[in-house]
Amino acid sequence: MLRTKVAIIGAGPAGLLLGQLLHAYGIDNIILERRDRGYVLARIRAGVLEQGTVDLLDQVGVAARLHREGLIHDGIELAFAGSRHRIDLKEATGKSVTIYGQTEVTRDLMDARDSCGLVTVYEADQVEPLDFDSDHPRVSYAKDGITHEIECDFIAGCDGSHGISRASVKPSAIETFERIYPFGWLGILSETPPVSPELIYSNHARGFALCTMRSMRRSRYYVQCSLDDHIDQWPDDRFWDELKRRLDQEAADKLVTGPSIEKSIAPLRSFVAEPMRFGRMFLAGDAAHIVPPTGAKGLNLAASDVHYLSRALQEYYDEKSSAGIDHYSEKALSRVWKAVRFSWWMTAMMHRFPDTEGFGAKIQLAELNYLVNSKAAAASLSENYVGLPY
Ligand SMILES: Cc1cc2nc3c(=O)[nH]c(=O)nc-3n(C[C@H](O)[C@H](O)[C@H](O)COP(=O)(O)OP(=O)(O)OC[C@H]3O[C@@H](n4cnc5c(N)ncnc54)[C@H](O)[C@@H]3O)c2cc1C
């Protein structure tokens, strides 16, 4: 029987960052991850970091490479009706965002965890949070066919949307809120220079498109697609043609195409589970909520959740006070719902919906025109995009 203060389930950004924050506060922890390290590192996902996320990575001393290789963006571009308009995030808020892939954040956190000698069990099977309604929670798991148990004070469920933590809560104790969007994002990664120095969000009659990047040599592009589409139906040539058709002429002419090195389709949904605490188990990150990627909030919400949770646990151990853990769920959910609203609003404004003909399309254009011509409206978008304060 192993013993630790906090057993963390999941070695995604939420679990790994929580592990480093707790370590910095002198709180020992063990991470159980069902996949192997290589699999976790290969998952191509988010790439836009809020300043608050960068500050947390700085706080735990893992941001040196991020500061060397990350790209600071002071603005984004909105494309509609054939032209592009810049939203100056920095002018509106004094803040910027940093382009640095989730894969790199994960690698930096894993390396830091290794160098601190902290325990991570990869390829942990049948992980199960137990007795979290009591004062003696445990987590069981199997490794190489042998069953183990960890005794702990708390369990942190950082195991993403299909994890075991939320699924272990009895249905009567949890309430869920969901919106499924009637489309997906087809994304490709290519070793090509980005079409523009900043992100382009394009509202087009053929559907939404996004031009983003991971570095000045590696681009990430998305087009809105049908939920029935399969990547086999999207050879690279078809993807590039479709993307060009959804961009303004200047961007389409400048676009450098090349073979995709990754291609995937992600459905879009908004989902929140309430509360985020169940006795001695807490949920954080995608385990508790999902946002469509339009607002670039998924990874950043995982970071703000674990910030609140780590502070609450620090208060519990250092000050012998339960106030922090008692208010964790309420505090985290307050920020979560604002990001859920922003992501939903960006999604609604930028995509073709089955009913975005006529009236709906006119409303989208009116909203976009308002945004690029009103300092107040641009400031509201900017404040949410760079991340609301913790
Ligand atoms: C395909 C895709 C594309 C995305 N693109 C973007 C984007 O462009 N921008 C953006 O902001 N966000 C994006 N996101 C969202 C963002 O990646 C997530 O919000 C972020 O990964 C959340 O981190 P997390 O640690 O909470 O969850 P995860 O990254 O999902 O990590 C959870 C971890 O728990 C492990 N796990 C699961 N079940 C168990 C179990 N039973 N036992 C042990 N371990 C378990 C998983 O293997 C995983 O390593 C995307 C997500 C997906 C799925």
The ligand as an SDF file (V2000), in Angstrom:
LIG
                    3D

 53 58  0  0  0  0  0  0  0  0999 V2000
   -8.9560   16.6940  -30.3260 C   0  0  0  0  0  0  0  0  0  0  0  0
   -8.8560   17.8780  -29.3910 C   0  0  0  0  0  0  0  0  0  0  0  0
   -8.4200   19.1190  -29.8760 C   0  0  0  0  0  0  0  0  0  0  0  0
   -8.3260   20.2180  -29.0330 C   0  0  0  0  0  0  0  0  0  0  0  0
   -7.9240   21.4340  -29.5100 N   0  0  0  0  0  0  0  0  0  0  0  0
   -7.8860   22.4910  -28.6860 C   0  0  0  0  0  0  0  0  0  0  0  0
   -7.5020   23.7510  -29.1400 C   0  0  0  0  0  0  0  0  0  0  0  0
   -7.2010   23.9440  -30.3160 O   0  0  0  0  0  0  0  0  0  0  0  0
   -7.4890   24.7880  -28.2530 N   0  0  0  0  0  0  0  0  0  0  0  0
   -7.8350   24.6200  -26.9180 C   0  0  0  0  0  0  0  0  0  0  0  0
   -7.7840   25.5490  -26.1210 O   0  0  0  0  0  0  0  0  0  0  0  0
   -8.1830   23.4120  -26.4590 N   0  0  0  0  0  0  0  0  0  0  0  0
   -8.2200   22.3690  -27.3080 C   0  0  0  0  0  0  0  0  0  0  0  0
   -8.5870   21.1790  -26.8360 N   0  0  0  0  0  0  0  0  0  0  0  0
   -8.8830   21.0930  -25.4260 C   0  0  0  0  0  0  0  0  0  0  0  0
   -7.6190   20.9530  -24.5790 C   0  0  0  0  0  0  0  0  0  0  0  0
   -6.7070   20.1280  -25.2410 O   0  0  0  0  0  0  0  0  0  0  0  0
   -8.0400   20.3910  -23.2520 C   0  0  0  0  0  0  0  0  0  0  0  0
   -8.8920   21.3400  -22.6380 O   0  0  0  0  0  0  0  0  0  0  0  0
   -6.8950   20.0440  -22.3190 C   0  0  0  0  0  0  0  0  0  0  0  0
   -6.1620   18.9440  -22.8160 O   0  0  0  0  0  0  0  0  0  0  0  0
   -7.4250   19.7340  -20.9300 C   0  0  0  0  0  0  0  0  0  0  0  0
   -6.4080   19.1570  -20.1600 O   0  0  0  0  0  0  0  0  0  0  0  0
   -6.7730   18.0630  -19.0790 P   0  0  0  0  0  0  0  0  0  0  0  0
   -5.4820   17.7510  -18.4050 O   0  0  0  0  0  0  0  0  0  0  0  0
   -7.9180   18.5190  -18.2660 O   0  0  0  0  0  0  0  0  0  0  0  0
   -7.3260   16.8160  -19.8930 O   0  0  0  0  0  0  0  0  0  0  0  0
   -6.5640   15.8450  -20.9090 P   0  0  0  0  0  0  0  0  0  0  0  0
   -5.5640   16.5950  -21.6980 O   0  0  0  0  0  0  0  0  0  0  0  0
   -7.6340   15.1160  -21.6340 O   0  0  0  0  0  0  0  0  0  0  0  0
   -5.7710   14.8500  -19.9700 O   0  0  0  0  0  0  0  0  0  0  0  0
   -6.4290   13.8410  -19.2570 C   0  0  0  0  0  0  0  0  0  0  0  0
   -5.4580   12.7100  -19.0250 C   0  0  0  0  0  0  0  0  0  0  0  0
   -6.0780   11.7170  -18.2230 O   0  0  0  0  0  0  0  0  0  0  0  0
   -5.7820   10.4220  -18.7600 C   0  0  0  0  0  0  0  0  0  0  0  0
   -6.8580    9.5050  -18.3610 N   0  0  0  0  0  0  0  0  0  0  0  0
   -8.0940    9.4100  -18.8810 C   0  0  0  0  0  0  0  0  0  0  0  0
   -8.7790    8.4310  -18.2610 N   0  0  0  0  0  0  0  0  0  0  0  0
   -7.9520    7.8930  -17.3390 C   0  0  0  0  0  0  0  0  0  0  0  0
   -8.0910    6.8510  -16.4030 C   0  0  0  0  0  0  0  0  0  0  0  0
   -9.2150    6.1380  -16.2960 N   0  0  0  0  0  0  0  0  0  0  0  0
   -7.0450    6.5550  -15.6150 N   0  0  0  0  0  0  0  0  0  0  0  0
   -5.8700    7.2730  -15.7120 C   0  0  0  0  0  0  0  0  0  0  0  0
   -5.6910    8.2640  -16.5940 N   0  0  0  0  0  0  0  0  0  0  0  0
   -6.7180    8.5780  -17.3900 C   0  0  0  0  0  0  0  0  0  0  0  0
   -5.7270   10.6540  -20.2650 C   0  0  0  0  0  0  0  0  0  0  0  0
   -4.9820    9.6420  -20.9280 O   0  0  0  0  0  0  0  0  0  0  0  0
   -5.0380   12.0250  -20.3280 C   0  0  0  0  0  0  0  0  0  0  0  0
   -3.6490   11.9140  -20.3910 O   0  0  0  0  0  0  0  0  0  0  0  0
   -8.6810   20.0730  -27.6630 C   0  0  0  0  0  0  0  0  0  0  0  0
   -9.0980   18.8270  -27.1880 C   0  0  0  0  0  0  0  0  0  0  0  0
   -9.2050   17.7360  -28.0380 C   0  0  0  0  0  0  0  0  0  0  0  0
   -9.6860   16.4100  -27.4960 C   0  0  0  0  0  0  0  0  0  0  0  0
  1  2  1  0
  2  3  1  0
  2 52  2  0
  3  4  2  0
  4  5  1  0
  4 50  1  0
  5  6  2  0
  6  7  1  0
  6 13  1  0
  7  8  2  0
  7  9  1  0
  9 10  1  0
 10 11  2  0
 10 12  1  0
 12 13  2  0
 13 14  1  0
 14 15  1  0
 14 50  1  0
 15 16  1  0
 16 17  1  0
 16 18  1  0
 18 19  1  0
 18 20  1  0
 20 21  1  0
 20 22  1  0
 22 23  1  0
 23 24  1  0
 24 25  2  0
 24 26  1  0
 24 27  1  0
 27 28  1  0
 28 29  2  0
 28 30  1  0
 28 31  1  0
 31 32  1  0
 32 33  1  0
 33 34  1  0
 33 48  1  0
 34 35  1  0
 35 36  1  0
 35 46  1  0
 36 37  1  0
 36 45  1  0
 37 38  2  0
 38 39  1  0
 39 40  1  0
 39 45  2  0
 40 41  1  0
 40 42  2  0
 42 43  1  0
 43 44  2  0
 44 45  1  0
 46 47  1  0
 46 48  1  0
 48 49  1  0
 50 51  2  0
 51 52  1  0
 52 53  1  0
M  END
$$$$
